[in-house]
């Protein structure tokens, strides 16, 4: 998927303005944020909210492409939770956009239930 996204972005009509592609690939860890062991996780998400946030980020100055894929259902240790891509002009525009996008997905879009 990531390779396909990159190939597509390199064919973007404004590729001459794109100087950076950043990717986040979140995976299921064996420990929770508070240090407890986790066997698996159940993940769901709000697709409408995700679409709204992606549109907001995509409208930013210097951002040319935003892609997000989120897994759902019962996930095991090592499974992909989400893949996020932001392509844009400069590092100073792309890094904050990716950071905000991932943070907002975690806080506003996904619901994770750790199975201990």
C-alpha contacts under 8 A as a table, 3 or more apart, distances in Angstrom:
res1	aa1	res2	aa2	distance
1	X	4	X	5.07
1	X	5	X	6.17
2	X	5	X	5.05
2	X	6	X	6.22
2	X	83	X	7.91
3	X	6	X	5.16
3	X	7	X	6.16
4	X	7	X	5.11
4	X	8	X	6.18
5	X	8	X	5.12
5	X	9	X	6.15
5	X	67	X	7.88
6	X	9	X	5.07
6	X	10	X	6.17
6	X	21	X	7.88
7	X	10	X	5.23
7	X	11	X	6.72
8	X	11	X	5.24
8	X	12	X	6.57
9	X	12	X	4.86
9	X	15	X	7.21
9	X	65	X	7.47
9	X	87	X	7.82
10	X	15	X	6.00
11	X	15	X	6.64
12	X	15	X	5.14
14	X	17	X	5.60
14	X	18	X	6.89
14	X	64	X	7.73
15	X	18	X	5.05
16	X	19	X	7.99
17	X	88	X	7.52
17	X	89	X	5.75
18	X	21	X	7.86
18	X	64	X	7.22
18	X	87	X	6.63
18	X	88	X	4.93
18	X	89	X	4.55
18	X	90	X	7.67
19	X	87	X	7.73
19	X	88	X	6.12
19	X	89	X	4.82
19	X	90	X	5.92
19	X	91	X	7.88
20	X	87	X	5.67
20	X	88	X	5.57
20	X	89	X	6.26
20	X	90	X	6.42
20	X	91	X	6.59
20	X	94	X	7.13
21	X	85	X	6.93
21	X	86	X	5.80
21	X	87	X	4.26
21	X	88	X	6.60
21	X	94	X	7.71
22	X	85	X	5.64
22	X	86	X	5.40
22	X	87	X	6.35
22	X	94	X	7.24
22	X	95	X	7.44
22	X	98	X	7.22
23	X	83	X	7.12
23	X	84	X	5.57
23	X	85	X	4.49
23	X	86	X	6.66
23	X	98	X	7.93
24	X	82	X	7.76
24	X	83	X	5.63
24	X	84	X	5.04
24	X	85	X	6.50
24	X	98	X	7.94
24	X	102	X	7.90
25	X	80	X	6.94
25	X	81	X	7.49
25	X	82	X	5.81
25	X	83	X	4.55
25	X	84	X	6.56
26	X	80	X	5.94
26	X	81	X	5.28
26	X	82	X	5.26
26	X	83	X	6.51
27	X	77	X	7.58
27	X	78	X	5.56
27	X	79	X	5.48
27	X	80	X	4.37
27	X	81	X	5.00
27	X	82	X	7.16
28	X	40	X	7.53
28	X	41	X	7.44
28	X	75	X	7.28
28	X	76	X	6.68
28	X	77	X	4.91
28	X	78	X	5.10
28	X	79	X	5.62
28	X	80	X	6.53
28	X	81	X	6.38
29	X	32	X	7.13
29	X	38	X	7.38
29	X	77	X	5.63
29	X	78	X	6.47
30	X	37	X	5.81
30	X	38	X	4.95
30	X	39	X	6.48
30	X	40	X	7.79
30	X	77	X	5.87
31	X	34	X	7.77
31	X	35	X	5.44
31	X	36	X	5.34
31	X	37	X	4.51
31	X	38	X	5.19
32	X	35	X	5.12
32	X	36	X	5.21
32	X	37	X	6.36
32	X	38	X	6.28
32	X	114	X	7.62
33	X	36	X	7.51
36	X	116	X	7.76
37	X	116	X	6.22
38	X	41	X	7.54
38	X	114	X	6.32
38	X	115	X	5.86
38	X	116	X	4.65
39	X	76	X	6.92
39	X	77	X	6.77
39	X	114	X	7.74
39	X	115	X	5.75
39	X	116	X	5.42
40	X	74	X	7.03
40	X	75	X	5.60
40	X	76	X	4.55
40	X	77	X	5.90
40	X	114	X	6.24
40	X	115	X	5.16
40	X	116	X	7.15
41	X	74	X	5.73
41	X	75	X	5.15
41	X	76	X	6.52
41	X	112	X	6.66
41	X	113	X	5.53
41	X	114	X	4.40
41	X	115	X	5.27
42	X	72	X	7.26
42	X	73	X	5.28
42	X	74	X	4.40
42	X	75	X	6.04
42	X	112	X	5.85
42	X	113	X	5.03
42	X	114	X	6.43
42	X	115	X	7.32
43	X	71	X	7.30
43	X	72	X	4.94
43	X	73	X	5.16
43	X	74	X	6.50
43	X	75	X	7.34
43	X	81	X	8.00
43	X	110	X	6.90
43	X	111	X	5.73
43	X	112	X	4.69
43	X	113	X	6.38
44	X	71	X	7.94
44	X	72	X	5.19
44	X	73	X	6.36
44	X	110	X	5.76
44	X	111	X	5.27
44	X	112	X	6.73
45	X	70	X	7.88
45	X	72	X	7.33
45	X	109	X	5.36
45	X	110	X	4.18
45	X	111	X	5.84
46	X	49	X	5.48
46	X	50	X	6.28
46	X	109	X	5.22
46	X	110	X	6.55
47	X	50	X	5.00
47	X	51	X	6.21
47	X	109	X	7.48
48	X	51	X	5.16
48	X	52	X	6.36
49	X	52	X	5.09
49	X	53	X	6.28
49	X	108	X	7.45
49	X	109	X	6.12
50	X	53	X	5.24
50	X	54	X	6.14
50	X	105	X	6.88
50	X	109	X	5.92
51	X	54	X	5.15
51	X	55	X	6.20
52	X	55	X	5.23
52	X	56	X	6.36
53	X	56	X	5.04
53	X	57	X	6.29
53	X	101	X	7.36
53	X	104	X	7.72
54	X	57	X	5.24
54	X	58	X	6.02
54	X	66	X	6.63
54	X	67	X	7.77
54	X	68	X	7.96
54	X	101	X	7.49
55	X	58	X	5.07
55	X	59	X	6.32
56	X	59	X	5.43
56	X	60	X	7.09
57	X	60	X	5.56
57	X	63	X	7.56
57	X	66	X	7.52
57	X	97	X	6.50
57	X	101	X	7.10
58	X	63	X	5.79
58	X	64	X	6.53
58	X	65	X	6.30
58	X	66	X	6.01
59	X	63	X	6.95
60	X	63	X	5.60
61	X	93	X	7.52
62	X	88	X	5.38
62	X	89	X	5.01
62	X	90	X	7.01
62	X	93	X	6.22
62	X	94	X	7.68
63	X	66	X	7.79
63	X	86	X	7.29
63	X	87	X	6.08
63	X	88	X	4.21
63	X	89	X	6.46
63	X	93	X	7.08
63	X	94	X	6.73
64	X	86	X	7.82
64	X	87	X	5.75
64	X	88	X	5.12
64	X	89	X	7.64
65	X	85	X	7.81
65	X	86	X	5.81
65	X	87	X	5.06
65	X	88	X	6.83
66	X	84	X	7.57
66	X	85	X	5.62
66	X	86	X	4.65
66	X	87	X	6.48
67	X	84	X	5.75
67	X	85	X	5.03
67	X	86	X	6.63
68	X	82	X	7.26
68	X	83	X	5.76
68	X	84	X	4.53
68	X	85	X	6.44
69	X	82	X	5.57
69	X	83	X	5.21
69	X	84	X	6.53
70	X	81	X	6.03
70	X	82	X	4.32
70	X	83	X	6.53
71	X	80	X	6.79
71	X	81	X	5.24
71	X	82	X	5.92
72	X	75	X	7.56
72	X	81	X	7.62
75	X	79	X	5.98
75	X	80	X	7.97
75	X	81	X	7.79
76	X	79	X	5.51
80	X	83	X	7.53
84	X	98	X	7.76
84	X	102	X	7.38
85	X	98	X	7.34
86	X	94	X	6.47
86	X	97	X	7.28
86	X	98	X	5.97
87	X	94	X	6.59
88	X	91	X	7.86
88	X	93	X	7.04
88	X	94	X	5.64
89	X	93	X	6.97
89	X	94	X	7.19
90	X	93	X	5.37
90	X	94	X	6.16
91	X	94	X	5.06
91	X	95	X	5.65
92	X	95	X	6.04
92	X	96	X	6.90
93	X	96	X	6.01
93	X	97	X	6.37
94	X	97	X	5.11
94	X	98	X	6.14
95	X	98	X	5.32
95	X	99	X	6.17
96	X	99	X	5.04
96	X	100	X	6.01
97	X	100	X	5.26
97	X	101	X	6.00
98	X	101	X	5.06
98	X	102	X	6.15
99	X	102	X	5.43
99	X	103	X	6.17
100	X	103	X	5.07
100	X	104	X	5.99
101	X	104	X	5.23
101	X	105	X	6.11
102	X	105	X	5.12
102	X	106	X	6.20
103	X	106	X	5.18
103	X	107	X	6.10
104	X	107	X	4.95
104	X	108	X	5.37
104	X	109	X	7.01
105	X	108	X	5.41
105	X	109	X	4.71
105	X	110	X	6.16
106	X	109	X	6.11
106	X	110	X	5.63
106	X	111	X	7.90
107	X	110	X	6.99
